């Protein structure tokens, strides 16, 4: 078994959302769930051209920062290939992987998810912010993992959110939606967001590629999306509209695999020594 540790979507060196790429283990779902839980890190298991995603608390149909990590591993072996393709284990979704300089992109297709009935009070209740008025109408969008997109007024509101994660999880199971992505517009034209689909607030994503793709579908144009301020890992996700496809991409860099389970995560970046 080979384990590759990477950080993905980092805005700069040492930043990014960690993921483990596991090859050649031959294990089944129960063992894979245990592996991801024990390491407290998003994992993607690569079986030929089939990819299987696991968060520490659940199996997932799609995770784009882990897909970006996988692209790093695969293109290292096939540097001249213009495009590589894989398919997801849970839904058989085709993912096309592309390289653009030192960044990788995933081409996906916009999907047409069901739009659950949304009471006007729902965003405020789930995000545990009484009186919250979304800046635009909340809507579900998807490139493979449906997200309820809730626009808030500004970055201060975004970072003041302390959502009811249990209520979000319960509502998401009923509605067939994989959590809430709260986002805002920044004065410089970029966007910023936070993803809420983990029960443990310490596991908040530093970068959520599927949400960036969903937001691109909603807005109808490419975006530059910042995320990770709340977790201390600055991330930047770039998207493009490519015909009928959506490209979601960013930087990757290798990280060290830390064997101790004493911290929150087992893989840590290869940071330079501090003076």
VEXMI-61141 format. One record per residue (C-alpha): x, z, y; residue in three letters. Coordinates in nm, 2 decimals, padded with zeros to 4 digits. Each point is the difference from the previous one (the first is absolute). Last residue first. Example, Ala and Ser with C-alpha at 12.3 -4.5 7.8 and 13.67 -1.06 7.14 Angstrom:
VEXMI-61141
u,w,v,residu
01.37,00.71,-00.11,SER
-00.14,00.07,-00.34,ALA
//
This chain:
VEXMI-61141
u,w,v,residu
01.41,01.31,03.08,UNK
-00.28,-00.11,-00.24,UNK
00.10,-00.21,-00.30,UNK
-00.18,-00.34,-00.02,UNK
-00.34,00.01,-00.16,UNK
-00.05,-00.16,-00.34,UNK
-00.37,00.06,00.00,UNK
-00.16,00.25,-00.23,UNK
-00.18,-00.04,-00.33,UNK
-00.14,00.31,-00.18,UNK
-00.27,00.09,00.25,UNK
-00.15,00.32,00.13,UNK
00.32,00.19,-00.07,UNK
00.12,00.21,-00.29,UNK
-00.05,-00.27,-00.26,UNK
00.37,-00.06,-00.03,UNK
00.10,-00.35,-00.13,UNK
00.05,-00.17,00.34,UNK
-00.01,-00.37,-00.03,UNK
00.19,-00.15,00.30,UNK
-00.17,-00.26,00.22,UNK
00.03,-00.37,00.03,UNK
-00.14,-00.18,00.30,UNK
-00.31,-00.19,00.08,UNK
-00.13,-00.17,00.32,UNK
-00.34,-00.14,00.07,UNK
-00.29,-00.20,-00.12,UNK
-00.37,-00.09,-00.03,UNK
-00.10,-00.37,-00.01,UNK
-00.37,-00.08,00.00,UNK
-00.12,-00.32,-00.16,UNK
-00.27,-00.25,00.11,UNK
00.25,-00.19,00.21,UNK
00.28,00.24,00.05,UNK
-00.12,00.29,00.21,UNK
00.30,00.22,00.07,UNK
00.08,00.37,-00.04,UNK
00.28,00.23,00.10,UNK
00.03,00.36,-00.11,UNK
00.22,00.25,00.19,UNK
00.08,00.35,-00.13,UNK
00.14,00.31,00.15,UNK
00.04,00.28,-00.26,UNK
-00.08,00.34,00.15,UNK
-00.33,00.03,-00.18,UNK
-00.23,-00.01,00.30,UNK
00.21,-00.27,00.17,UNK
-00.03,-00.21,-00.32,UNK
-00.19,-00.31,00.12,UNK
00.05,-00.28,00.24,UNK
-00.18,-00.33,-00.04,UNK
00.10,-00.34,00.13,UNK
-00.30,-00.23,-00.04,UNK
-00.09,-00.35,-00.12,UNK
-00.35,-00.13,00.09,UNK
-00.36,00.02,-00.12,UNK
-00.06,00.36,00.12,UNK
-00.18,00.12,-00.32,UNK
00.22,-00.21,-00.24,UNK
00.32,00.13,00.18,UNK
-00.14,00.36,-00.03,UNK
-00.04,-00.05,-00.37,UNK
00.36,-00.13,-00.03,UNK
00.13,00.30,00.20,UNK
-00.21,00.22,-00.22,UNK
00.14,-00.15,-00.32,UNK
00.35,00.05,00.14,UNK
-00.04,00.38,00.05,UNK
00.32,00.15,00.15,UNK
00.10,00.37,00.04,UNK
-00.28,00.10,-00.24,UNK
-00.14,00.35,00.02,UNK
00.13,00.20,-00.30,UNK
00.04,00.33,00.18,UNK
-00.38,-00.02,00.08,UNK
-00.07,00.04,-00.37,UNK
-00.33,-00.16,-00.10,UNK
00.14,-00.35,00.07,UNK
-00.20,-00.28,00.15,UNK
00.05,00.03,00.37,UNK
00.21,-00.27,00.16,UNK
00.13,00.03,00.36,UNK
00.03,-00.28,00.25,UNK
00.18,-00.16,00.30,UNK
-00.06,-00.34,00.16,UNK
00.23,-00.21,00.21,UNK
-00.11,-00.15,00.33,UNK
00.24,00.19,00.22,UNK
-00.28,00.25,00.11,UNK
-00.06,00.11,-00.36,UNK
-00.33,-00.08,-00.18,UNK
-00.13,00.26,-00.25,UNK
-00.04,00.05,-00.37,UNK
-00.16,00.22,-00.26,UNK
00.02,-00.13,-00.35,UNK
-00.26,00.18,-00.22,UNK
00.01,00.03,-00.38,UNK
-00.01,-00.24,-00.29,UNK
-00.37,-00.12,00.02,UNK
-00.24,-00.03,-00.29,UNK
-00.27,00.17,00.20,UNK
-00.05,00.30,-00.24,UNK
00.36,00.04,-00.08,UNK
00.09,-00.04,00.37,UNK
-00.25,00.27,00.11,UNK
00.16,00.25,-00.24,UNK
00.35,-00.08,00.11,UNK
-00.09,00.01,00.37,UNK
-00.17,00.34,-00.05,UNK
00.30,00.14,-00.18,UNK
00.23,-00.13,00.27,UNK
-00.19,00.16,00.29,UNK
00.20,-00.14,00.28,UNK
00.25,00.16,00.23,UNK
00.01,-00.26,00.27,UNK
00.20,00.09,00.32,UNK
00.25,-00.28,-00.07,UNK
-00.27,-00.27,00.04,UNK
-00.15,00.16,00.30,UNK
00.33,00.00,00.18,UNK
00.07,-00.35,-00.11,UNK
-00.31,-00.14,00.17,UNK
-00.38,-00.05,-00.02,UNK
-00.05,-00.01,-00.37,UNK
-00.06,-00.30,-00.22,UNK
-00.14,00.08,-00.35,UNK
00.08,-00.24,-00.28,UNK
-00.17,00.09,-00.33,UNK
00.25,-00.13,-00.26,UNK
-00.06,-00.22,-00.30,UNK
00.31,-00.06,-00.23,UNK
00.06,-00.36,-00.08,UNK
00.03,-00.18,00.34,UNK
-00.29,00.21,00.13,UNK
-00.23,00.08,00.29,UNK
-00.25,00.28,00.05,UNK
-00.14,00.04,00.35,UNK
-00.01,00.26,00.28,UNK
-00.16,-00.14,00.32,UNK
00.24,00.02,00.29,UNK
00.16,00.27,00.21,UNK
-00.12,00.26,-00.25,UNK
-00.18,00.30,00.16,UNK
00.12,00.34,-00.12,UNK
-00.24,00.27,00.11,UNK
00.11,00.24,-00.28,UNK
00.34,-00.10,-00.14,UNK
00.01,00.08,-00.37,UNK
00.11,-00.36,-00.09,UNK
-00.27,-00.01,-00.26,UNK
-00.27,00.14,00.23,UNK
00.10,-00.19,00.31,UNK
00.01,-00.33,-00.20,UNK
-00.34,00.07,-00.16,UNK
-00.20,00.09,00.30,UNK
-00.13,-00.35,00.07,UNK
-00.11,-00.02,-00.36,UNK
00.18,-00.28,-00.19,UNK
-00.18,-00.20,-00.26,UNK
00.26,-00.15,-00.23,UNK
00.14,-00.34,00.07,UNK
00.09,-00.17,-00.33,UNK
00.34,-00.16,00.00,UNK
00.07,-00.36,00.09,UNK
00.37,-00.06,-00.08,UNK
00.28,-00.14,00.21,UNK
00.26,-00.16,-00.21,UNK
00.35,00.13,-00.04,UNK
00.36,-00.12,00.07,UNK
00.26,00.27,-00.02,UNK
00.29,-00.01,00.24,UNK
00.37,00.11,-00.02,UNK
00.24,00.07,00.28,UNK
00.38,-00.05,00.02,UNK
-00.03,-00.37,00.07,UNK
-00.36,-00.11,-00.09,UNK
-00.07,00.05,-00.37,UNK
-00.33,-00.07,-00.17,UNK
-00.20,00.17,-00.27,UNK
-00.34,-00.14,-00.12,UNK
-00.24,00.25,-00.15,UNK
-00.27,-00.11,-00.25,UNK
-00.26,00.26,-00.07,UNK
-00.05,00.08,-00.37,UNK
-00.22,00.29,00.09,UNK
00.17,00.31,-00.15,UNK
00.34,-00.14,-00.11,UNK
00.07,-00.20,00.32,UNK
00.15,-00.35,-00.01,UNK
00.34,-00.12,00.09,UNK
00.13,-00.31,00.19,UNK
00.34,-00.09,00.14,UNK
00.07,-00.23,00.30,UNK
00.28,-00.20,00.14,UNK
00.24,00.09,-00.28,UNK
00.36,-00.02,00.11,UNK
00.06,00.38,-00.02,UNK
-00.13,00.04,-00.35,UNK
00.15,00.32,-00.13,UNK
-00.01,00.19,00.34,UNK
-00.34,-00.17,00.05,UNK
-00.15,00.21,-00.28,UNK
00.12,00.34,00.12,UNK
-00.09,-00.05,00.36,UNK
-00.33,-00.15,-00.10,UNK
-00.07,00.32,-00.20,UNK
00.06,00.21,00.30,UNK
-00.24,-00.22,00.20,UNK
-00.26,00.04,-00.28,UNK
00.05,00.38,00.03,UNK
-00.08,-00.02,00.37,UNK
-00.29,-00.23,-00.09,UNK
-00.19,00.23,-00.23,UNK
-00.27,-00.15,-00.22,UNK
-00.25,00.09,-00.27,UNK
00.11,00.37,00.02,UNK
00.06,00.26,-00.27,UNK
-00.05,00.35,00.14,UNK
00.15,00.33,00.13,UNK
00.37,-00.08,00.04,UNK
-00.09,-00.36,00.08,UNK
00.03,-00.25,-00.28,UNK
00.02,-00.38,00.00,UNK
00.03,-00.24,-00.29,UNK
00.17,-00.34,00.04,UNK
-00.03,-00.29,-00.25,UNK
00.26,-00.28,00.02,UNK
00.22,00.14,-00.28,UNK
-00.11,00.37,-00.01,UNK
00.09,00.16,00.33,UNK
-00.12,00.35,00.06,UNK
-00.06,00.09,00.37,UNK
00.04,00.36,00.11,UNK
-00.12,00.19,00.30,UNK
00.19,00.33,00.02,UNK
-00.07,00.36,-00.10,UNK
00.26,-00.03,-00.27,UNK
-00.20,00.20,-00.25,UNK
-00.33,-00.17,00.10,UNK
00.15,-00.35,-00.03,UNK
00.14,00.07,-00.35,UNK
-00.32,00.18,-00.11,UNK
-00.22,-00.30,00.10,UNK
00.24,-00.23,-00.18,UNK
-00.02,00.20,-00.31,UNK
-00.38,-00.01,00.00,UNK
00.00,-00.37,00.07,UNK
00.22,-00.12,-00.28,UNK
00.38,-00.02,-00.02,UNK
00.22,-00.31,-00.07,UNK
00.28,00.14,00.23,UNK
00.17,-00.33,00.07,UNK
-00.01,00.00,00.38,UNK
-00.10,00.26,00.25,UNK
-00.02,-00.06,00.37,UNK
-00.01,00.33,00.20,UNK
-00.14,00.01,00.35,UNK
00.08,00.17,00.33,UNK
-00.17,-00.08,00.33,UNK
00.25,-00.09,00.27,UNK
00.27,00.12,00.23,UNK
00.37,00.03,-00.08,UNK
00.10,-00.31,00.20,UNK
-00.28,-00.10,00.24,UNK
-00.37,-00.07,00.02,UNK
-00.02,00.05,-00.38,UNK
-00.25,-00.21,-00.19,UNK
00.14,00.11,-00.33,UNK
00.23,00.27,-00.14,UNK
00.14,-00.07,-00.34,UNK
00.08,00.17,-00.33,UNK
00.07,-00.22,-00.31,UNK
-00.07,00.15,-00.34,UNK
00.13,-00.18,-00.31,UNK
-00.13,00.09,-00.35,UNK
//
